[in-house]
């Protein structure tokens, strides 16, 4: 390589490095504030810290790889959650070889009685347990709703239609309340 | 239950998924329907409780470091 070519190459390389660094910084500015949300959702999805960390890391790295495909003006948060959901459904399930559970629709419903001391008796550990015991699709839908996503966004993230999102959210809430109600009654005794 | 509102509707109200005019209509309904009002109070409290619990988790410090390190390698 002649000296001239070497110089041009090294100049190109430094331009490339700088662009890469700028891209990384832009990405980090968008993605890092979402880490707490991503992590706690991952934690409830995988139900353990190790898998949750893996899931978040894979999702964030994949989002970075495809950062050029992100359409400015749309919700970055929804985009990243969609990627994490895909990683969870595709990779995680393949790895643990467990199919995505689709619950039967006739699971027992529950009519809470708001007059009773429901809220006084529900404990923090119960909530975590009850959420983790929800069938997966309900859990995912519920967690996304709890993170403030609109029905439309949840529909896009989970590739379901609006009606399905609403009925999953409905079922998730009913099941969750039913479970917590059972735990609360257990405390009473 | 003689209330014309389904729980689905109450959830749409709770989740701020209603159009402004629907919201007003539902809010008006709750001024006369004690059943819906109580139910809404319960569902709202329930949502607050769960969301608060879900938000208690902190990101492990080494995860941030791991992600930062991995981004540099791509």
Interface residues (C-beta under 8 A of the other chain):
Chain A: X24 X27 X28 X32 X35 X36 X39 X40 X43 X44 X49 X53 X56 X57 X60 X61 X64 X65 X112 X114 X118 X119 X122 X124 X127 X128 X131 X143 X145 X146 X150 X151 X166 X169 X170 X173 X176 X177
Chain B: X7 X8 X11 X12 X15 X17 X38 X39 X41 X42 X43 X45 X46 X47 X49 X50 X51 X53 X54 X55 X56 X57 X58 X59 X60 X63 X64 X66 X67 X68 X70 X71 X72 X74
